[in-house]
Amino acid sequence: MNKAQFVELVQASGNYKTKVEAEAAIKAFTAAVTAALVKKDSVSLVGFGSFEAAMQKGKSGKVPGTSKTYTTKDKMVPKFKAGKGLKDRVLAGK
């Protein structure tokens, strides 16, 4: 599903009159979650899931087929953990 299709789905699901209103709602949601994660706060939506910022440890490895090696640094990454309600709905949709 691309962004335009998702906007149409949100418009229908949220009873928005126009696609512009639905797109504004999506932008507001993503901006709010992003702002919370930047501050290292977590966002929990009961039944849907939780968004959080977590530290990902650096690693080292070897590039396949060569003798080159690489290392990455520790960094903060966004993570999402699906809630039970979402998991159950997806499972039922098989």
PDB file of N, CA, C and O in Angstrom, chain B, residues numbered from 101:
ATOM      1  N   MET B 101       0.852  -1.168   0.000  1.00  0.00           N
ATOM      2  CA  MET B 101       0.000   0.000   0.000  1.00  0.00           C
ATOM      3  C   MET B 101       0.902   1.236   0.000  1.00  0.00           C
ATOM      4  O   MET B 101       1.799   1.360   0.834  1.00  0.00           O
ATOM      5  N   ASN B 102       0.658   2.131  -0.928  1.00  0.00           N
ATOM      6  CA  ASN B 102       1.457   3.363  -0.971  1.00  0.00           C
ATOM      7  C   ASN B 102       0.765   4.457  -0.146  1.00  0.00           C
ATOM      8  O   ASN B 102      -0.307   4.240   0.420  1.00  0.00           O
ATOM      9  N   LYS B 103       1.395   5.627  -0.090  1.00  0.00           N
ATOM     10  CA  LYS B 103       0.885   6.708   0.759  1.00  0.00           C
ATOM     11  C   LYS B 103      -0.510   7.164   0.324  1.00  0.00           C
ATOM     12  O   LYS B 103      -1.378   7.387   1.167  1.00  0.00           O
ATOM     13  N   ALA B 104      -0.728   7.304  -0.979  1.00  0.00           N
ATOM     14  CA  ALA B 104      -2.030   7.766  -1.470  1.00  0.00           C
ATOM     15  C   ALA B 104      -3.135   6.780  -1.081  1.00  0.00           C
ATOM     16  O   ALA B 104      -4.221   7.194  -0.676  1.00  0.00           O
ATOM     17  N   GLN B 105      -2.863   5.491  -1.201  1.00  0.00           N
ATOM     18  CA  GLN B 105      -3.847   4.487  -0.821  1.00  0.00           C
ATOM     19  C   GLN B 105      -4.098   4.519   0.687  1.00  0.00           C
ATOM     20  O   GLN B 105      -5.232   4.356   1.137  1.00  0.00           O
ATOM     21  N   PHE B 106      -3.033   4.731   1.464  1.00  0.00           N
ATOM     22  CA  PHE B 106      -3.177   4.805   2.913  1.00  0.00           C
ATOM     23  C   PHE B 106      -4.008   6.023   3.311  1.00  0.00           C
ATOM     24  O   PHE B 106      -4.839   5.934   4.215  1.00  0.00           O
ATOM     25  N   VAL B 107      -3.794   7.151   2.649  1.00  0.00           N
ATOM     26  CA  VAL B 107      -4.583   8.362   2.932  1.00  0.00           C
ATOM     27  C   VAL B 107      -6.060   8.085   2.665  1.00  0.00           C
ATOM     28  O   VAL B 107      -6.918   8.495   3.447  1.00  0.00           O
ATOM     29  N   GLU B 108      -6.361   7.392   1.565  1.00  0.00           N
ATOM     30  CA  GLU B 108      -7.755   7.054   1.263  1.00  0.00           C
ATOM     31  C   GLU B 108      -8.349   6.135   2.332  1.00  0.00           C
ATOM     32  O   GLU B 108      -9.510   6.287   2.711  1.00  0.00           O
ATOM     33  N   LEU B 109      -7.550   5.184   2.815  1.00  0.00           N
ATOM     34  CA  LEU B 109      -8.013   4.280   3.864  1.00  0.00           C
ATOM     35  C   LEU B 109      -8.291   5.034   5.159  1.00  0.00           C
ATOM     36  O   LEU B 109      -9.300   4.784   5.820  1.00  0.00           O
ATOM     37  N   VAL B 110      -7.406   5.953   5.524  1.00  0.00           N
ATOM     38  CA  VAL B 110      -7.602   6.766   6.727  1.00  0.00           C
ATOM     39  C   VAL B 110      -8.826   7.657   6.560  1.00  0.00           C
ATOM     40  O   VAL B 110      -9.593   7.845   7.505  1.00  0.00           O
ATOM     41  N   GLN B 111      -9.009   8.204   5.372  1.00  0.00           N
ATOM     42  CA  GLN B 111     -10.178   9.053   5.114  1.00  0.00           C
ATOM     43  C   GLN B 111     -11.464   8.260   5.344  1.00  0.00           C
ATOM     44  O   GLN B 111     -12.391   8.751   5.988  1.00  0.00           O
ATOM     45  N   ALA B 112     -11.520   7.043   4.820  1.00  0.00           N
ATOM     46  CA  ALA B 112     -12.715   6.213   4.973  1.00  0.00           C
ATOM     47  C   ALA B 112     -12.886   5.744   6.424  1.00  0.00           C
ATOM     48  O   ALA B 112     -13.997   5.757   6.954  1.00  0.00           O
ATOM     49  N   SER B 113     -11.791   5.333   7.061  1.00  0.00           N
ATOM     50  CA  SER B 113     -11.868   4.810   8.428  1.00  0.00           C
ATOM     51  C   SER B 113     -12.172   5.899   9.451  1.00  0.00           C
ATOM     52  O   SER B 113     -12.867   5.653  10.436  1.00  0.00           O
ATOM     53  N   GLY B 114     -11.654   7.097   9.218  1.00  0.00           N
ATOM     54  CA  GLY B 114     -11.835   8.179  10.179  1.00  0.00           C
ATOM     55  C   GLY B 114     -12.953   9.130   9.847  1.00  0.00           C
ATOM     56  O   GLY B 114     -13.142  10.130  10.540  1.00  0.00           O
ATOM     57  N   ASN B 115     -13.700   8.840   8.801  1.00  0.00           N
ATOM     58  CA  ASN B 115     -14.805   9.696   8.366  1.00  0.00           C
ATOM     59  C   ASN B 115     -14.364  11.133   8.107  1.00  0.00           C
ATOM     60  O   ASN B 115     -15.085  12.074   8.437  1.00  0.00           O
ATOM     61  N   TYR B 116     -13.185  11.303   7.519  1.00  0.00           N
ATOM     62  CA  TYR B 116     -12.722  12.631   7.124  1.00  0.00           C
ATOM     63  C   TYR B 116     -13.424  13.013   5.831  1.00  0.00           C
ATOM     64  O   TYR B 116     -13.661  12.160   4.975  1.00  0.00           O
ATOM     65  N   LYS B 117     -13.759  14.295   5.685  1.00  0.00           N
ATOM     66  CA  LYS B 117     -14.485  14.743   4.495  1.00  0.00           C
ATOM     67  C   LYS B 117     -13.582  14.798   3.279  1.00  0.00           C
ATOM     68  O   LYS B 117     -14.029  14.526   2.165  1.00  0.00           O
ATOM     69  N   THR B 118     -12.304  15.150   3.477  1.00  0.00           N
ATOM     70  CA  THR B 118     -11.393  15.265   2.337  1.00  0.00           C
ATOM     71  C   THR B 118     -10.113  14.486   2.601  1.00  0.00           C
ATOM     72  O   THR B 118      -9.778  14.150   3.737  1.00  0.00           O
ATOM     73  N   LYS B 119      -9.418  14.216   1.514  1.00  0.00           N
ATOM     74  CA  LYS B 119      -8.117  13.552   1.629  1.00  0.00           C
ATOM     75  C   LYS B 119      -7.112  14.462   2.318  1.00  0.00           C
ATOM     76  O   LYS B 119      -6.203  13.984   2.996  1.00  0.00           O
ATOM     77  N   VAL B 120      -7.267  15.763   2.149  1.00  0.00           N
ATOM     78  CA  VAL B 120      -6.356  16.728   2.777  1.00  0.00           C
ATOM     79  C   VAL B 120      -6.443  16.621   4.296  1.00  0.00           C
ATOM     80  O   VAL B 120      -5.425  16.656   4.988  1.00  0.00           O
ATOM     81  N   GLU B 121      -7.674  16.490   4.814  1.00  0.00           N
ATOM     82  CA  GLU B 121      -7.847  16.334   6.261  1.00  0.00           C
ATOM     83  C   GLU B 121      -7.223  15.033   6.759  1.00  0.00           C
ATOM     84  O   GLU B 121      -6.580  15.008   7.808  1.00  0.00           O
ATOM     85  N   ALA B 122      -7.417  13.956   6.002  1.00  0.00           N
ATOM     86  CA  ALA B 122      -6.851  12.657   6.379  1.00  0.00           C
ATOM     87  C   ALA B 122      -5.330  12.707   6.350  1.00  0.00           C
ATOM     88  O   ALA B 122      -4.676  12.173   7.245  1.00  0.00           O
ATOM     89  N   GLU B 123      -4.763  13.344   5.333  1.00  0.00           N
ATOM     90  CA  GLU B 123      -3.310  13.451   5.241  1.00  0.00           C
ATOM     91  C   GLU B 123      -2.759  14.316   6.378  1.00  0.00           C
ATOM     92  O   GLU B 123      -1.682  14.030   6.901  1.00  0.00           O
ATOM     93  N   ALA B 124      -3.481  15.361   6.763  1.00  0.00           N
ATOM     94  CA  ALA B 124      -3.063  16.212   7.882  1.00  0.00           C
ATOM     95  C   ALA B 124      -3.051  15.408   9.183  1.00  0.00           C
ATOM     96  O   ALA B 124      -2.162  15.590  10.015  1.00  0.00           O
ATOM     97  N   ALA B 125      -4.027  14.526   9.359  1.00  0.00           N
ATOM     98  CA  ALA B 125      -4.078  13.681  10.556  1.00  0.00           C
ATOM     99  C   ALA B 125      -2.881  12.731  10.593  1.00  0.00           C
ATOM    100  O   ALA B 125      -2.276  12.530  11.646  1.00  0.00           O
ATOM    101  N   ILE B 126      -2.545  12.154   9.452  1.00  0.00           N
ATOM    102  CA  ILE B 126      -1.387  11.251   9.370  1.00  0.00           C
ATOM    103  C   ILE B 126      -0.105  12.004   9.680  1.00  0.00           C
ATOM    104  O   ILE B 126       0.738  11.517  10.433  1.00  0.00           O
ATOM    105  N   LYS B 127       0.045  13.191   9.103  1.00  0.00           N
ATOM    106  CA  LYS B 127       1.250  14.004   9.349  1.00  0.00           C
ATOM    107  C   LYS B 127       1.351  14.392  10.822  1.00  0.00           C
ATOM    108  O   LYS B 127       2.441  14.372  11.395  1.00  0.00           O
ATOM    109  N   ALA B 128       0.226  14.745  11.435  1.00  0.00           N
ATOM    110  CA  ALA B 128       0.226  15.123  12.850  1.00  0.00           C
ATOM    111  C   ALA B 128       0.633  13.940  13.721  1.00  0.00           C
ATOM    112  O   ALA B 128       1.413  14.099  14.660  1.00  0.00           O
ATOM    113  N   PHE B 129       0.115  12.766  13.419  1.00  0.00           N
ATOM    114  CA  PHE B 129       0.458  11.571  14.188  1.00  0.00           C
ATOM    115  C   PHE B 129       1.943  11.243  14.067  1.00  0.00           C
ATOM    116  O   PHE B 129       2.621  11.017  15.069  1.00  0.00           O
ATOM    117  N   THR B 130       2.440  11.219  12.839  1.00  0.00           N
ATOM    118  CA  THR B 130       3.858  10.869  12.650  1.00  0.00           C
ATOM    119  C   THR B 130       4.771  11.922  13.258  1.00  0.00           C
ATOM    120  O   THR B 130       5.821  11.580  13.802  1.00  0.00           O
ATOM    121  N   ALA B 131       4.397  13.187  13.179  1.00  0.00           N
ATOM    122  CA  ALA B 131       5.210  14.246  13.777  1.00  0.00           C
ATOM    123  C   ALA B 131       5.234  14.125  15.295  1.00  0.00           C
ATOM    124  O   ALA B 131       6.275  14.326  15.920  1.00  0.00           O
ATOM    125  N   ALA B 132       4.093  13.798  15.885  1.00  0.00           N
ATOM    126  CA  ALA B 132       4.018  13.661  17.338  1.00  0.00           C
ATOM    127  C   ALA B 132       4.840  12.468  17.824  1.00  0.00           C
ATOM    128  O   ALA B 132       5.559  12.578  18.818  1.00  0.00           O
ATOM    129  N   VAL B 133       4.743  11.348  17.144  1.00  0.00           N
ATOM    130  CA  VAL B 133       5.525  10.172  17.528  1.00  0.00           C
ATOM    131  C   VAL B 133       7.017  10.456  17.353  1.00  0.00           C
ATOM    132  O   VAL B 133       7.822  10.094  18.211  1.00  0.00           O
ATOM    133  N   THR B 134       7.384  11.097  16.254  1.00  0.00           N
ATOM    134  CA  THR B 134       8.783  11.445  16.009  1.00  0.00           C
ATOM    135  C   THR B 134       9.318  12.353  17.105  1.00  0.00           C
ATOM    136  O   THR B 134      10.419  12.133  17.609  1.00  0.00           O
ATOM    137  N   ALA B 135       8.550  13.370  17.477  1.00  0.00           N
ATOM    138  CA  ALA B 135       8.979  14.300  18.520  1.00  0.00           C
ATOM    139  C   ALA B 135       9.177  13.579  19.850  1.00  0.00           C
ATOM    140  O   ALA B 135      10.132  13.865  20.573  1.00  0.00           O
ATOM    141  N   ALA B 136       8.286  12.651  20.176  1.00  0.00           N
ATOM    142  CA  ALA B 136       8.417  11.893  21.421  1.00  0.00           C
ATOM    143  C   ALA B 136       9.666  11.016  21.399  1.00  0.00           C
ATOM    144  O   ALA B 136      10.389  10.941  22.393  1.00  0.00           O
ATOM    145  N   LEU B 137       9.924  10.358  20.276  1.00  0.00           N
ATOM    146  CA  LEU B 137      11.090   9.479  20.180  1.00  0.00           C
ATOM    147  C   LEU B 137      12.395  10.253  20.212  1.00  0.00           C
ATOM    148  O   LEU B 137      13.392   9.777  20.755  1.00  0.00           O
ATOM    149  N   VAL B 138      12.394  11.447  19.630  1.00  0.00           N
ATOM    150  CA  VAL B 138      13.591  12.294  19.673  1.00  0.00           C
ATOM    151  C   VAL B 138      13.925  12.637  21.125  1.00  0.00           C
ATOM    152  O   VAL B 138      15.096  12.706  21.497  1.00  0.00           O
ATOM    153  N   LYS B 139      12.886  12.852  21.946  1.00  0.00           N
ATOM    154  CA  LYS B 139      13.086  13.152  23.370  1.00  0.00           C
ATOM    155  C   LYS B 139      13.314  11.878  24.185  1.00  0.00           C
ATOM    156  O   LYS B 139      13.425  11.930  25.410  1.00  0.00           O
ATOM    157  N   LYS B 140      13.382  10.740  23.501  1.00  0.00           N
ATOM    158  CA  LYS B 140      13.576   9.428  24.112  1.00  0.00           C
ATOM    159  C   LYS B 140      12.412   9.005  25.007  1.00  0.00           C
ATOM    160  O   LYS B 140      12.587   8.211  25.931  1.00  0.00           O
ATOM    161  N   ASP B 141      11.228   9.541  24.727  1.00  0.00           N
ATOM    162  CA  ASP B 141      10.005   9.104  25.394  1.00  0.00           C
ATOM    163  C   ASP B 141       9.400   7.961  24.586  1.00  0.00           C
ATOM    164  O   ASP B 141       9.620   7.876  23.378  1.00  0.00           O
ATOM    165  N   SER B 142       8.652   7.096  25.227  1.00  0.00           N
ATOM    166  CA  SER B 142       7.961   6.049  24.489  1.00  0.00           C
ATOM    167  C   SER B 142       6.492   6.441  24.323  1.00  0.00           C
ATOM    168  O   SER B 142       5.947   7.208  25.117  1.00  0.00           O
ATOM    169  N   VAL B 143       5.866   5.905  23.282  1.00  0.00           N
ATOM    170  CA  VAL B 143       4.456   6.167  23.003  1.00  0.00           C
ATOM    171  C   VAL B 143       3.741   4.822  23.005  1.00  0.00           C
ATOM    172  O   VAL B 143       4.025   3.963  22.171  1.00  0.00           O
ATOM    173  N   SER B 144       2.814   4.640  23.941  1.00  0.00           N
ATOM    174  CA  SER B 144       2.077   3.383  24.036  1.00  0.00           C
ATOM    175  C   SER B 144       0.618   3.618  23.681  1.00  0.00           C
ATOM    176  O   SER B 144      -0.046   4.476  24.263  1.00  0.00           O
ATOM    177  N   LEU B 145       0.136   2.860  22.738  1.00  0.00           N
ATOM    178  CA  LEU B 145      -1.271   2.911  22.322  1.00  0.00           C
ATOM    179  C   LEU B 145      -1.874   1.545  22.654  1.00  0.00           C
ATOM    180  O   LEU B 145      -1.633   0.566  21.948  1.00  0.00           O
ATOM    181  N   VAL B 146      -2.653   1.486  23.724  1.00  0.00           N
ATOM    182  CA  VAL B 146      -3.189   0.226  24.212  1.00  0.00           C
ATOM    183  C   VAL B 146      -3.953  -0.499  23.104  1.00  0.00           C
ATOM    184  O   VAL B 146      -4.808   0.088  22.441  1.00  0.00           O
ATOM    185  N   GLY B 147      -3.639  -1.764  22.914  1.00  0.00           N
ATOM    186  CA  GLY B 147      -4.285  -2.575  21.896  1.00  0.00           C
ATOM    187  C   GLY B 147      -3.622  -2.482  20.534  1.00  0.00           C
ATOM    188  O   GLY B 147      -3.833  -3.351  19.687  1.00  0.00           O
ATOM    189  N   PHE B 148      -2.820  -1.441  20.304  1.00  0.00           N
ATOM    190  CA  PHE B 148      -2.153  -1.286  19.016  1.00  0.00           C
ATOM    191  C   PHE B 148      -0.679  -1.631  19.138  1.00  0.00           C
ATOM    192  O   PHE B 148      -0.186  -2.506  18.426  1.00  0.00           O
ATOM    193  N   GLY B 149       0.033  -0.950  20.035  1.00  0.00           N
ATOM    194  CA  GLY B 149       1.449  -1.228  20.221  1.00  0.00           C
ATOM    195  C   GLY B 149       2.163  -0.048  20.827  1.00  0.00           C
ATOM    196  O   GLY B 149       1.543   0.932  21.239  1.00  0.00           O
ATOM    197  N   SER B 150       3.491  -0.154  20.876  1.00  0.00           N
ATOM    198  CA  SER B 150       4.271   0.929  21.461  1.00  0.00           C
ATOM    199  C   SER B 150       5.481   1.251  20.589  1.00  0.00           C
ATOM    200  O   SER B 150       6.102   0.375  19.988  1.00  0.00           O
ATOM    201  N   PHE B 151       5.779   2.519  20.549  1.00  0.00           N
ATOM    202  CA  PHE B 151       6.942   3.035  19.841  1.00  0.00           C
ATOM    203  C   PHE B 151       7.953   3.465  20.895  1.00  0.00           C
ATOM    204  O   PHE B 151       7.581   4.065  21.903  1.00  0.00           O
ATOM    205  N   GLU B 152       9.229   3.163  20.670  1.00  0.00           N
ATOM    206  CA  GLU B 152      10.254   3.614  21.611  1.00  0.00           C
ATOM    207  C   GLU B 152      11.573   3.806  20.889  1.00  0.00           C
ATOM    208  O   GLU B 152      11.793   3.260  19.808  1.00  0.00           O
ATOM    209  N   ALA B 153      12.444   4.588  21.501  1.00  0.00           N
ATOM    210  CA  ALA B 153      13.796   4.780  20.994  1.00  0.00           C
ATOM    211  C   ALA B 153      14.706   3.885  21.825  1.00  0.00           C
ATOM    212  O   ALA B 153      14.655   3.923  23.054  1.00  0.00           O
ATOM    213  N   ALA B 154      15.538   3.083  21.169  1.00  0.00           N
ATOM    214  CA  ALA B 154      16.409   2.151  21.873  1.00  0.00           C
ATOM    215  C   ALA B 154      17.836   2.266  21.341  1.00  0.00           C
ATOM    216  O   ALA B 154      18.062   2.613  20.182  1.00  0.00           O
ATOM    217  N   MET B 155      18.779   1.969  22.209  1.00  0.00           N
ATOM    218  CA  MET B 155      20.182   1.993  21.819  1.00  0.00           C
ATOM    219  C   MET B 155      20.522   0.694  21.082  1.00  0.00           C
ATOM    220  O   MET B 155      20.275  -0.403  21.583  1.00  0.00           O
ATOM    221  N   GLN B 156      21.085   0.840  19.904  1.00  0.00           N
ATOM    222  CA  GLN B 156      21.547  -0.311  19.139  1.00  0.00           C
ATOM    223  C   GLN B 156      23.067  -0.327  19.226  1.00  0.00           C
ATOM    224  O   GLN B 156      23.732   0.621  18.810  1.00  0.00           O
ATOM    225  N   LYS B 157      23.601  -1.393  19.760  1.00  0.00           N
ATOM    226  CA  LYS B 157      25.046  -1.472  19.931  1.00  0.00           C
ATOM    227  C   LYS B 157      25.741  -1.608  18.591  1.00  0.00           C
ATOM    228  O   LYS B 157      25.213  -2.220  17.662  1.00  0.00           O
ATOM    229  N   GLY B 158      26.930  -1.034  18.500  1.00  0.00           N
ATOM    230  CA  GLY B 158      27.723  -1.148  17.292  1.00  0.00           C
ATOM    231  C   GLY B 158      28.191  -2.574  17.090  1.00  0.00           C
ATOM    232  O   GLY B 158      28.206  -3.375  18.025  1.00  0.00           O
ATOM    233  N   LYS B 159      28.569  -2.882  15.876  1.00  0.00           N
ATOM    234  CA  LYS B 159      29.039  -4.232  15.591  1.00  0.00           C
ATOM    235  C   LYS B 159      30.184  -4.171  14.602  1.00  0.00           C
ATOM    236  O   LYS B 159      30.427  -3.146  13.966  1.00  0.00           O
ATOM    237  N   SER B 160      30.864  -5.257  14.488  1.00  0.00           N
ATOM    238  CA  SER B 160      31.924  -5.361  13.491  1.00  0.00           C
ATOM    239  C   SER B 160      31.661  -6.613  12.675  1.00  0.00           C
ATOM    240  O   SER B 160      31.061  -7.574  13.156  1.00  0.00           O
ATOM    241  N   GLY B 161      32.114  -6.585  11.448  1.00  0.00           N
ATOM    242  CA  GLY B 161      31.884  -7.719  10.570  1.00  0.00           C
ATOM    243  C   GLY B 161      32.819  -7.697   9.392  1.00  0.00           C
ATOM    244  O   GLY B 161      33.699  -6.843   9.284  1.00  0.00           O
ATOM    245  N   LYS B 162      32.612  -8.661   8.501  1.00  0.00           N
ATOM    246  CA  LYS B 162      33.449  -8.800   7.319  1.00  0.00           C
ATOM    247  C   LYS B 162      32.566  -8.702   6.085  1.00  0.00           C
ATOM    248  O   LYS B 162      31.481  -9.282   6.047  1.00  0.00           O
ATOM    249  N   VAL B 163      33.020  -7.978   5.085  1.00  0.00           N
ATOM    250  CA  VAL B 163      32.295  -7.853   3.826  1.00  0.00           C
ATOM    251  C   VAL B 163      32.455  -9.177   3.074  1.00  0.00           C
ATOM    252  O   VAL B 163      33.581  -9.601   2.816  1.00  0.00           O
ATOM    253  N   PRO B 164      31.347  -9.837   2.718  1.00  0.00           N
ATOM    254  CA  PRO B 164      31.436 -11.137   2.034  1.00  0.00           C
ATOM    255  C   PRO B 164      32.223 -11.052   0.724  1.00  0.00           C
ATOM    256  O   PRO B 164      32.067 -10.108  -0.050  1.00  0.00           O
ATOM    257  N   GLY B 165      33.051 -12.037   0.500  1.00  0.00           N
ATOM    258  CA  GLY B 165      33.808 -12.111  -0.742  1.00  0.00           C
ATOM    259  C   GLY B 165      35.076 -11.280  -0.760  1.00  0.00           C
ATOM    260  O   GLY B 165      35.805 -11.291  -1.752  1.00  0.00           O
ATOM    261  N   THR B 166      35.351 -10.563   0.309  1.00  0.00           N
ATOM    262  CA  THR B 166      36.564  -9.749   0.378  1.00  0.00           C
ATOM    263  C   THR B 166      37.198  -9.939   1.750  1.00  0.00           C
ATOM    264  O   THR B 166      36.652 -10.619   2.619  1.00  0.00           O
ATOM    265  N   SER B 167      38.337  -9.337   1.918  1.00  0.00           N
ATOM    266  CA  SER B 167      38.980  -9.410   3.229  1.00  0.00           C
ATOM    267  C   SER B 167      38.731  -8.124   4.026  1.00  0.00           C
ATOM    268  O   SER B 167      39.322  -7.923   5.087  1.00  0.00           O
ATOM    269  N   LYS B 168      37.852  -7.253   3.509  1.00  0.00           N
ATOM    270  CA  LYS B 168      37.569  -5.986   4.184  1.00  0.00           C
ATOM    271  C   LYS B 168      36.693  -6.218   5.419  1.00  0.00           C
ATOM    272  O   LYS B 168      35.805  -7.070   5.410  1.00  0.00           O
ATOM    273  N   THR B 169      36.955  -5.455   6.468  1.00  0.00           N
ATOM    274  CA  THR B 169      36.131  -5.506   7.672  1.00  0.00           C
ATOM    275  C   THR B 169      35.526  -4.129   7.917  1.00  0.00           C
ATOM    276  O   THR B 169      35.993  -3.125   7.377  1.00  0.00           O
ATOM    277  N   TYR B 170      34.505  -4.099   8.719  1.00  0.00           N
ATOM    278  CA  TYR B 170      33.858  -2.831   9.038  1.00  0.00           C
ATOM    279  C   TYR B 170      33.429  -2.843  10.502  1.00  0.00           C
ATOM    280  O   TYR B 170      33.304  -3.899  11.122  1.00  0.00           O
ATOM    281  N   THR B 171      33.210  -1.658  11.032  1.00  0.00           N
ATOM    282  CA  THR B 171      32.643  -1.511  12.380  1.00  0.00           C
ATOM    283  C   THR B 171      31.610  -0.389  12.331  1.00  0.00           C
ATOM    284  O   THR B 171      31.770   0.592  11.604  1.00  0.00           O
ATOM    285  N   THR B 172      30.565  -0.549  13.105  1.00  0.00           N
ATOM    286  CA  THR B 172      29.553   0.495  13.223  1.00  0.00           C
ATOM    287  C   THR B 172      29.532   0.990  14.664  1.00  0.00           C
ATOM    288  O   THR B 172      29.952   0.282  15.580  1.00  0.00           O
ATOM    289  N   LYS B 173      29.049   2.187  14.853  1.00  0.00           N
ATOM    290  CA  LYS B 173      29.001   2.798  16.182  1.00  0.00           C
ATOM    291  C   LYS B 173      27.645   2.535  16.836  1.00  0.00           C
ATOM    292  O   LYS B 173      26.675   2.178  16.168  1.00  0.00           O
ATOM    293  N   ASP B 174      27.600   2.719  18.151  1.00  0.00           N
ATOM    294  CA  ASP B 174      26.325   2.659  18.863  1.00  0.00           C
ATOM    295  C   ASP B 174      25.439   3.796  18.356  1.00  0.00           C
ATOM    296  O   ASP B 174      25.925   4.889  18.066  1.00  0.00           O
ATOM    297  N   LYS B 175      24.125   3.528  18.252  1.00  0.00           N
ATOM    298  CA  LYS B 175      23.215   4.573  17.783  1.00  0.00           C
ATOM    299  C   LYS B 175      21.816   4.326  18.331  1.00  0.00           C
ATOM    300  O   LYS B 175      21.455   3.203  18.682  1.00  0.00           O
ATOM    301  N   MET B 176      21.043   5.394  18.396  1.00  0.00           N
ATOM    302  CA  MET B 176      19.645   5.300  18.802  1.00  0.00           C
ATOM    303  C   MET B 176      18.801   4.976  17.565  1.00  0.00           C
ATOM    304  O   MET B 176      18.970   5.584  16.509  1.00  0.00           O
ATOM    305  N   VAL B 177      17.895   4.012  17.714  1.00  0.00           N
ATOM    306  CA  VAL B 177      17.028   3.611  16.608  1.00  0.00           C
ATOM    307  C   VAL B 177      15.581   3.539  17.096  1.00  0.00           C
ATOM    308  O   VAL B 177      15.346   3.240  18.267  1.00  0.00           O
ATOM    309  N   PRO B 178      14.610   3.808  16.224  1.00  0.00           N
ATOM    310  CA  PRO B 178      13.211   3.658  16.611  1.00  0.00           C
ATOM    311  C   PRO B 178      12.814   2.186  16.563  1.00  0.00           C
ATOM    312  O   PRO B 178      13.280   1.431  15.709  1.00  0.00           O
ATOM    313  N   LYS B 179      11.942   1.790  17.498  1.00  0.00           N
ATOM    314  CA  LYS B 179      11.444   0.416  17.520  1.00  0.00           C
ATOM    315  C   LYS B 179       9.942   0.448  17.751  1.00  0.00           C
ATOM    316  O   LYS B 179       9.417   1.348  18.406  1.00  0.00           O
ATOM    317  N   PHE B 180       9.262  -0.550  17.200  1.00  0.00           N
ATOM    318  CA  PHE B 180       7.820  -0.700  17.387  1.00  0.00           C
ATOM    319  C   PHE B 180       7.557  -2.119  17.868  1.00  0.00           C
ATOM    320  O   PHE B 180       8.085  -3.082  17.314  1.00  0.00           O
ATOM    321  N   LYS B 181       6.741  -2.236  18.897  1.00  0.00           N
ATOM    322  CA  LYS B 181       6.328  -3.546  19.391  1.00  0.00           C
ATOM    323  C   LYS B 181       4.808  -3.617  19.304  1.00  0.00           C
ATOM    324  O   LYS B 181       4.101  -2.831  19.936  1.00  0.00           O
ATOM    325  N   ALA B 182       4.322  -4.553  18.526  1.00  0.00           N
ATOM    326  CA  ALA B 182       2.877  -4.689  18.329  1.00  0.00           C
ATOM    327  C   ALA B 182       2.202  -5.149  19.607  1.00  0.00           C
ATOM    328  O   ALA B 182       2.731  -5.985  20.339  1.00  0.00           O
ATOM    329  N   GLY B 183       1.026  -4.594  19.866  1.00  0.00           N
ATOM    330  CA  GLY B 183       0.230  -4.979  21.025  1.00  0.00           C
ATOM    331  C   GLY B 183      -0.603  -6.215  20.741  1.00  0.00           C
ATOM    332  O   GLY B 183      -0.739  -6.638  19.593  1.00  0.00           O
ATOM    333  N   LYS B 184      -1.158  -6.789  21.798  1.00  0.00           N
ATOM    334  CA  LYS B 184      -1.942  -8.012  21.664  1.00  0.00           C
ATOM    335  C   LYS B 184      -3.146  -7.834  20.744  1.00  0.00           C
ATOM    336  O   LYS B 184      -3.443  -8.717  19.940  1.00  0.00           O
ATOM    337  N   GLY B 185      -3.836  -6.712  20.851  1.00  0.00           N
ATOM    338  CA  GLY B 185      -5.004  -6.480  20.006  1.00  0.00           C
ATOM    339  C   GLY B 185      -4.656  -6.486  18.527  1.00  0.00           C
ATOM    340  O   GLY B 185      -5.371  -7.073  17.714  1.00  0.00           O
ATOM    341  N   LEU B 186      -3.550  -5.828  18.180  1.00  0.00           N
ATOM    342  CA  LEU B 186      -3.103  -5.795  16.779  1.00  0.00           C
ATOM    343  C   LEU B 186      -2.682  -7.183  16.315  1.00  0.00           C
ATOM    344  O   LEU B 186      -3.028  -7.607  15.212  1.00  0.00           O
ATOM    345  N   LYS B 187      -1.941  -7.883  17.153  1.00  0.00           N
ATOM    346  CA  LYS B 187      -1.499  -9.243  16.793  1.00  0.00           C
ATOM    347  C   LYS B 187      -2.696 -10.152  16.552  1.00  0.00           C
ATOM    348  O   LYS B 187      -2.715 -10.916  15.587  1.00  0.00           O
ATOM    349  N   ASP B 188      -3.698 -10.070  17.431  1.00  0.00           N
ATOM    350  CA  ASP B 188      -4.884 -10.915  17.297  1.00  0.00           C
ATOM    351  C   ASP B 188      -5.656 -10.598  16.026  1.00  0.00           C
ATOM    352  O   ASP B 188      -6.127 -11.510  15.347  1.00  0.00           O
ATOM    353  N   ARG B 189      -5.794  -9.307  15.692  1.00  0.00           N
ATOM    354  CA  ARG B 189      -6.522  -8.921  14.471  1.00  0.00           C
ATOM    355  C   ARG B 189      -5.805  -9.392  13.212  1.00  0.00           C
ATOM    356  O   ARG B 189      -6.444  -9.849  12.264  1.00  0.00           O
ATOM    357  N   VAL B 190      -4.477  -9.282  13.198  1.00  0.00           N
ATOM    358  CA  VAL B 190      -3.703  -9.721  12.032  1.00  0.00           C
ATOM    359  C   VAL B 190      -3.803 -11.232  11.887  1.00  0.00           C
ATOM    360  O   VAL B 190      -3.948 -11.744  10.777  1.00  0.00           O
ATOM    361  N   LEU B 191      -3.726 -11.948  13.008  1.00  0.00           N
ATOM    362  CA  LEU B 191      -3.833 -13.406  12.976  1.00  0.00           C
ATOM    363  C   LEU B 191      -5.203 -13.852  12.468  1.00  0.00           C
ATOM    364  O   LEU B 191      -5.299 -14.805  11.696  1.00  0.00           O
ATOM    365  N   ALA B 192      -6.253 -13.171  12.895  1.00  0.00           N
ATOM    366  CA  ALA B 192      -7.618 -13.509  12.473  1.00  0.00           C
ATOM    367  C   ALA B 192      -7.846 -13.182  10.997  1.00  0.00           C
ATOM    368  O   ALA B 192      -8.755 -13.737  10.380  1.00  0.00           O
ATOM    369  N   GLY B 193      -7.047 -12.303  10.430  1.00  0.00           N
ATOM    370  CA  GLY B 193      -7.226 -11.896   9.036  1.00  0.00           C
ATOM    371  C   GLY B 193      -6.601 -12.826   8.023  1.00  0.00           C
ATOM    372  O   GLY B 193      -6.603 -12.532   6.827  1.00  0.00           O
ATOM    373  N   LYS B 194      -6.064 -13.949   8.484  1.00  0.00           N
ATOM    374  CA  LYS B 194      -5.405 -14.898   7.572  1.00  0.00           C
ATOM    375  C   LYS B 194      -6.327 -15.325   6.451  1.00  0.00           C
ATOM    376  O   LYS B 194      -5.934 -16.119   5.596  1.00  0.00           O
TER     377      LYS B 194
END
